[in-house]
Amino acid sequence: MGTVEDYQWEFEMLIKRVTIPKSLLKSFYISELKLDLQCLLLRSNPKTLDEAFLLARVTETRFANLDIWEFLRSNSLALGEDFFKARITEARFEIISKEEKEPIVEKKIDVILPLQGEVVSPKAKGSLNADEYIGVEEVVRGGEEFGIGEDDDLGDVATDGGDDPVESSDISILN
């Protein structure tokens, strides 16, 4: 944003090119000014765009020549409160925008997992080579060390002499 005078000149050029009513352009003009000027112009309620131009130039000059606290003391309480609230709001948005610009630092933690070989039980013996032939008897003996396959009755259930209806072919299928 430049000075009010530069902004006014640009706006006057816009008025000549566009067919928007001046009352609507007055609202656009005020909304694009700095927050301090917006507050004061809306409070003074200019009737025309020319009045808004004049008030904006006078206010800008006054801001440049006076300390901000002197300005607040010289005006009515309601105007001073509005102006002060506008400054606080503007400062809050500046703080928020600064916080959003700060980079987010991610921390990485290295986790070392144990190898699979370290977890295997010490009772397991022999090679882990997949190409090496392991006989069935060796596998069964290896299972006995862990308590697997101790019940010999489990193997006889499947071949119990034909008492099972599945093995005896006594099953009748619906015709």
LUMLUM-589848 format. One record per residue: chain; residue number from 1; x, y, z of N, C-alpha, C in turn; residue in three letters. Coordinates in steps of 0.1 Angstrom, whole numbers, padded with zeros to 4 digits, m for minus. Layout:
LUMLUM-589848
 cadena num   npx   npy   npz  capx  capy  capz   cpx   cpy   cpz residuo
      A NUM     X     Y     Z     X     Y     Z     X     Y     Z     ALA
...
END
This chain:
LUMLUM-589848
 cadena num   npx   npy   npz  capx  capy  capz   cpx   cpy   cpz residuo
      A   1  0008 m0012  0000  0000  0000  0000  0009  0012  0000     MET
      A   2  0005  0022 m0008  0012  0034 m0009  0005  0045  0000     GLY
      A   3  0008  0057 m0003  0001  0068  0004 m0013  0069  0000     THR
      A   4 m0021  0076  0008 m0035  0079  0005 m0036  0086 m0008     VAL
      A   5 m0028  0096 m0010 m0028  0104 m0022 m0027  0095 m0035     GLU
      A   6 m0017  0086 m0035 m0015  0077 m0046 m0027  0068 m0048     ASP
      A   7 m0032  0063 m0037 m0044  0054 m0037 m0056  0061 m0043     TYR
      A   8 m0057  0074 m0039 m0069  0082 m0044 m0068  0084 m0059     GLN
      A   9 m0056  0087 m0064 m0054  0089 m0078 m0058  0076 m0086     TRP
      A  10 m0053  0064 m0081 m0057  0052 m0087 m0072  0050 m0087     GLU
      A  11 m0078  0053 m0076 m0093  0051 m0075 m0100  0061 m0084     PHE
      A  12 m0096  0073 m0086 m0102  0082 m0095 m0101  0078 m0110     GLU
      A  13 m0090  0071 m0113 m0088  0066 m0126 m0098  0054 m0128     MET
      A  14 m0100  0046 m0118 m0110  0035 m0118 m0124  0040 m0120     LEU
      A  15 m0127  0051 m0114 m0141  0057 m0115 m0144  0061 m0129     ILE
      A  16 m0134  0066 m0136 m0136  0070 m0150 m0138  0058 m0159     LYS
      A  17 m0132  0047 m0156 m0133  0035 m0165 m0144  0026 m0162     ARG
      A  18 m0149  0026 m0150 m0159  0016 m0146 m0172  0023 m0143     VAL
      A  19 m0183  0015 m0145 m0196  0021 m0144 m0203  0018 m0130     THR
      A  20 m0194  0015 m0120 m0200  0012 m0107 m0203  0025 m0100     ILE
      A  21 m0215  0026 m0093 m0219  0038 m0086 m0208  0043 m0076     PRO
      A  22 m0207  0056 m0074 m0197  0061 m0065 m0200  0057 m0050     LYS
      A  23 m0212  0055 m0047 m0215  0050 m0033 m0209  0037 m0030     SER
      A  24 m0209  0028 m0040 m0203  0015 m0038 m0188  0016 m0039     LEU
      A  25 m0183  0024 m0047 m0168  0026 m0048 m0163  0032 m0035     LEU
      A  26 m0171  0040 m0028 m0167  0045 m0015 m0164  0034 m0005     LYS
      A  27 m0172  0024 m0005 m0170  0012  0004 m0158  0005  0000     SER
      A  28 m0156  0003 m0013 m0143 m0004 m0017 m0131  0004 m0013     PHE
      A  29 m0132  0017 m0015 m0120  0026 m0012 m0117  0024  0003     TYR
      A  30 m0127  0025  0012 m0124  0025  0026 m0119  0011  0030     ILE
      A  31 m0124  0001  0024 m0121 m0013  0028 m0106 m0016  0025     SER
      A  32 m0100 m0009  0015 m0086 m0012  0012 m0076 m0003  0019     GLU
      A  33 m0081  0006  0027 m0071  0014  0035 m0066  0007  0047     LEU
      A  34 m0056  0012  0053 m0050  0006  0065 m0061  0006  0076     LYS
      A  35 m0060 m0004  0085 m0071 m0006  0095 m0074  0007  0103     LEU
      A  36 m0063  0014  0107 m0065  0026  0114 m0074  0036  0107     ASP
      A  37 m0071  0038  0094 m0079  0048  0086 m0093  0042  0084     LEU
      A  38 m0094  0029  0082 m0108  0024  0080 m0117  0027  0092     GLN
      A  39 m0111  0025  0104 m0119  0027  0116 m0123  0041  0117     CYS
      A  40 m0114  0051  0114 m0118  0065  0115 m0128  0069  0104     LEU
      A  41 m0126  0065  0092 m0135  0069  0081 m0149  0063  0083     LEU
      A  42 m0149  0050  0088 m0163  0044  0090 m0170  0051  0101     LEU
      A  43 m0162  0056  0111 m0168  0063  0123 m0173  0077  0118     ARG
      A  44 m0166  0083  0110 m0170  0097  0105 m0181  0096  0095     SER
      A  45 m0183  0085  0088 m0194  0082  0079 m0194  0093  0068     ASN
      A  46 m0184  0093  0059 m0185  0102  0048 m0196  0099  0038     PRO
      A  47 m0202  0110  0033 m0214  0108  0024 m0210  0105  0010     LYS
      A  48 m0199  0111  0005 m0195  0109 m0009 m0180  0103 m0009     THR
      A  49 m0176  0099 m0021 m0163  0094 m0022 m0153  0106 m0021     LEU
      A  50 m0156  0118 m0025 m0147  0129 m0023 m0145  0132 m0009     ASP
      A  51 m0156  0131 m0001 m0154  0133  0014 m0145  0123  0020     GLU
      A  52 m0146  0110  0015 m0138  0100  0020 m0123  0102  0016     ALA
      A  53 m0121  0107  0004 m0107  0111  0000 m0101  0122  0009     PHE
      A  54 m0109  0132  0012 m0105  0143  0020 m0102  0139  0034     LEU
      A  55 m0111  0131  0040 m0109  0127  0054 m0097  0117  0055     LEU
      A  56 m0095  0109  0045 m0083  0100  0045 m0070  0108  0045     ALA
      A  57 m0070  0118  0036 m0057  0126  0035 m0055  0133  0048     ARG
      A  58 m0065  0139  0054 m0064  0147  0067 m0059  0137  0078     VAL
      A  59 m0066  0126  0079 m0062  0116  0089 m0048  0111  0088     THR
      A  60 m0044  0108  0075 m0030  0103  0073 m0020  0114  0078     GLU
      A  61 m0023  0126  0074 m0014  0137  0078 m0013  0138  0094     THR
      A  62 m0025  0137  0100 m0026  0138  0114 m0018  0127  0121     ARG
      A  63 m0019  0114  0115 m0012  0103  0121  0003  0105  0120     PHE
      A  64  0007  0111  0109  0022  0114  0107  0027  0124  0116     ALA
      A  65  0019  0134  0120  0024  0145  0128  0022  0143  0143     ASN
      A  66  0013  0135  0147  0010  0133  0161  0015  0119  0166     LEU
      A  67  0018  0119  0179  0021  0106  0185  0007  0099  0186     ASP
      A  68  0007  0086  0185 m0005  0078  0186 m0013  0080  0199     ILE
      A  69 m0006  0081  0210 m0013  0083  0223 m0019  0097  0224     TRP
      A  70 m0012  0107  0218 m0018  0121  0218 m0031  0121  0210     GLU
      A  71 m0031  0113  0199 m0043  0113  0191 m0054  0106  0199     PHE
      A  72 m0052  0095  0206 m0062  0089  0214 m0068  0098  0225     LEU
      A  73 m0059  0105  0231 m0064  0114  0242 m0072  0126  0236     ARG
      A  74 m0069  0130  0224 m0076  0142  0219 m0090  0139  0213     SER
      A  75 m0093  0126  0211 m0106  0122  0205 m0115  0117  0216     ASN
      A  76 m0128  0115  0212 m0138  0109  0222 m0134  0095  0226     SER
      A  77 m0140  0091  0237 m0136  0078  0243 m0140  0067  0234     LEU
      A  78 m0152  0068  0227 m0157  0057  0218 m0147  0055  0206     ALA
      A  79 m0143  0066  0201 m0134  0066  0189 m0121  0060  0194     LEU
      A  80 m0116  0064  0205 m0103  0059  0210 m0104  0044  0213     GLY
      A  81 m0115  0039  0218 m0116  0025  0221 m0117  0017  0208     GLU
      A  82 m0124  0022  0198 m0124  0016  0185 m0110  0015  0179     ASP
      A  83 m0103  0026  0179 m0090  0026  0174 m0081  0017  0181     PHE
      A  84 m0081  0016  0194 m0073  0007  0202 m0076 m0007  0199     PHE
      A  85 m0089 m0011  0198 m0093 m0025  0195 m0087 m0028  0181     LYS
      A  86 m0088 m0019  0172 m0083 m0022  0158 m0068 m0025  0158     ALA
      A  87 m0061 m0017  0166 m0046 m0019  0167 m0043 m0033  0174     ARG
      A  88 m0051 m0037  0184 m0048 m0050  0191 m0051 m0061  0181     ILE
      A  89 m0062 m0060  0174 m0066 m0070  0164 m0055 m0072  0153     THR
      A  90 m0050 m0060  0149 m0039 m0061  0138 m0027 m0067  0144     GLU
      A  91 m0023 m0064  0156 m0011 m0070  0163 m0013 m0085  0165     ALA
      A  92 m0025 m0089  0168 m0028 m0104  0170 m0026 m0111  0157     ARG
      A  93 m0031 m0106  0146 m0029 m0112  0133 m0014 m0113  0129     PHE
      A  94 m0007 m0103  0132  0008 m0103  0129  0015 m0114  0137     GLU
      A  95  0011 m0116  0149  0017 m0126  0158  0014 m0140  0152     ILE
      A  96  0001 m0142  0148 m0003 m0155  0143  0004 m0158  0130     ILE
      A  97  0005 m0148  0121  0012 m0150  0108  0027 m0154  0111     SER
      A  98  0033 m0148  0121  0047 m0151  0124  0049 m0165  0129     LYS
      A  99  0039 m0169  0137  0040 m0183  0143  0038 m0193  0132     GLU
      A 100  0029 m0190  0122  0027 m0200  0111  0039 m0201  0102     GLU
      A 101  0048 m0190  0101  0059 m0191  0092  0071 m0198  0099     LYS
      A 102  0071 m0201  0112  0082 m0208  0118  0082 m0222  0113     GLU
      A 103  0094 m0227  0110  0095 m0241  0105  0092 m0251  0116     PRO
      A 104  0086 m0262  0112  0083 m0273  0121  0094 m0283  0121     ILE
      A 105  0100 m0286  0132  0111 m0295  0133  0106 m0308  0137     VAL
      A 106  0109 m0318  0129  0105 m0332  0133  0117 m0339  0139     GLU
      A 107  0114 m0346  0150  0125 m0354  0156  0123 m0368  0152     LYS
      A 108  0134 m0374  0148  0134 m0389  0145  0141 m0397  0155     LYS
      A 109  0135 m0408  0159  0141 m0417  0169  0145 m0430  0162     ILE
      A 110  0158 m0434  0163  0163 m0446  0158  0160 m0457  0167     ASP
      A 111  0153 m0468  0162  0150 m0480  0170  0158 m0491  0164     VAL
      A 112  0165 m0498  0173  0173 m0510  0168  0165 m0522  0172     ILE
      A 113  0161 m0530  0163  0153 m0542  0165  0163 m0554  0165     LEU
      A 114  0161 m0564  0174  0170 m0575  0174  0168 m0584  0162     PRO
      A 115  0179 m0590  0158  0178 m0599  0146  0170 m0612  0150     LEU
      A 116  0164 m0618  0140  0155 m0629  0142  0163 m0641  0148     GLN
      A 117  0176 m0642  0145  0184 m0653  0150  0186 m0652  0165     GLY
      A 118  0186 m0640  0170  0188 m0638  0185  0175 m0642  0193     GLU
      A 119  0164 m0642  0186  0151 m0645  0193  0149 m0660  0193     VAL
      A 120  0154 m0668  0184  0152 m0682  0183  0156 m0689  0196     VAL
      A 121  0149 m0700  0200  0152 m0707  0212  0165 m0715  0211     SER
      A 122  0172 m0716  0222  0185 m0723  0221  0184 m0738  0219     PRO
      A 123  0171 m0744  0220  0169 m0758  0218  0169 m0762  0203     LYS
      A 124  0167 m0752  0195  0167 m0755  0180  0181 m0757  0176     ALA
      A 125  0183 m0768  0170  0197 m0771  0165  0197 m0774  0150     LYS
      A 126  0209 m0773  0145  0210 m0777  0131  0211 m0764  0122     GLY
      A 127  0213 m0767  0109  0215 m0756  0100  0201 m0750  0096     SER
      A 128  0202 m0737  0092  0190 m0731  0087  0191 m0729  0072     LEU
      A 129  0199 m0737  0065  0201 m0737  0051  0189 m0743  0044     ASN
      A 130  0182 m0736  0035  0170 m0741  0029  0173 m0752  0019     ALA
      A 131  0185 m0753  0014  0189 m0763  0004  0192 m0776  0010     ASP
      A 132  0194 m0776  0023  0198 m0789  0030  0186 m0797  0032     GLU
      A 133  0188 m0811  0029  0176 m0820  0031  0175 m0823  0046     TYR
      A 134  0163 m0823  0051  0160 m0827  0064  0150 m0838  0063     ILE
      A 135  0153 m0849  0069  0144 m0861  0069  0132 m0859  0078     GLY
      A 136  0122 m0867  0076  0110 m0866  0084  0113 m0870  0099     VAL
      A 137  0121 m0880  0100  0124 m0885  0114  0131 m0874  0122     GLU
      A 138  0140 m0866  0115  0147 m0855  0122  0137 m0845  0127     GLU
      A 139  0127 m0842  0118  0117 m0832  0121  0109 m0836  0133     VAL
      A 140  0105 m0849  0133  0096 m0854  0144  0104 m0854  0157     VAL
      A 141  0117 m0858  0157  0125 m0858  0169  0127 m0844  0174     ARG
      A 142  0128 m0834  0164  0130 m0820  0168  0117 m0815  0175     GLY
      A 143  0106 m0820  0171  0093 m0816  0177  0091 m0821  0190     GLY
      A 144  0097 m0833  0193  0096 m0839  0206  0103 m0831  0217     GLU
      A 145  0114 m0824  0213  0121 m0816  0222  0113 m0805  0227     GLU
      A 146  0104 m0800  0219  0095 m0789  0222  0082 m0794  0228     PHE
      A 147  0080 m0807  0229  0067 m0812  0235  0057 m0813  0224     GLY
      A 148  0061 m0814  0212  0051 m0815  0201  0050 m0830  0196     ILE
      A 149  0038 m0835  0195  0037 m0849  0189  0039 m0859  0200     GLY
      A 150  0037 m0856  0213  0039 m0866  0223  0027 m0876  0224     GLU
      A 151  0015 m0872  0220  0004 m0880  0221  0003 m0889  0208     ASP
      A 152  0005 m0902  0210  0005 m0911  0198 m0009 m0915  0194     ASP
      A 153 m0019 m0913  0202 m0033 m0916  0199 m0038 m0907  0188     ASP
      A 154 m0033 m0896  0186 m0038 m0887  0175 m0036 m0893  0161     LEU
      A 155 m0025 m0900  0159 m0023 m0906  0146 m0032 m0918  0143     GLY
      A 156 m0038 m0924  0153 m0047 m0936  0151 m0061 m0932  0149     ASP
      A 157 m0065 m0920  0151 m0079 m0916  0150 m0083 m0917  0135     VAL
      A 158 m0075 m0913  0126 m0079 m0913  0112 m0080 m0927  0107     ALA
      A 159 m0073 m0937  0112 m0074 m0951  0107 m0078 m0960  0118     THR
      A 160 m0090 m0959  0123 m0095 m0967  0134 m0103 m0979  0130     ASP
      A 161 m0101 m0983  0118 m0107 m0996  0114 m0121 m0994  0107     GLY
      A 162 m0124 m0983  0102 m0136 m0982  0094 m0149 m0978  0102     GLY
      A 163 m0147 m0975  0115 m0159 m0972  0123 m0164 m0958  0119     ASP
      A 164 m0156 m0950  0112 m0160 m0937  0109 m0169 m0937  0097     ASP
      A 165 m0181 m0930  0097 m0190 m0931  0085 m0184 m0926  0072     PRO
      A 166 m0174 m0917  0073 m0168 m0912  0061 m0159 m0923  0054     VAL
      A 167 m0152 m0931  0062 m0144 m0941  0057 m0152 m0954  0053     GLU
      A 168 m0164 m0956  0059 m0171 m0969  0056 m0180 m0968  0044     SER
      A 169 m0182 m0958  0038 m0190 m0956  0026 m0205 m0960  0029     SER
      A 170 m0209 m0959  0042 m0223 m0961  0045 m0231 m0948  0044     ASP
      A 171 m0226 m0938  0039 m0233 m0925  0038 m0242 m0926  0026     ILE
      A 172 m0255 m0922  0028 m0264 m0922  0017 m0266 m0908  0012     SER
      A 173 m0265 m0906  0000 m0266 m0893 m0006 m0280 m0892 m0012     ILE
      A 174 m0286 m0880 m0010 m0300 m0878 m0014 m0301 m0880 m0030     LEU
      A 175 m0311 m0888 m0033 m0313 m0890 m0048 m0319 m0879 m0055     ASN
END
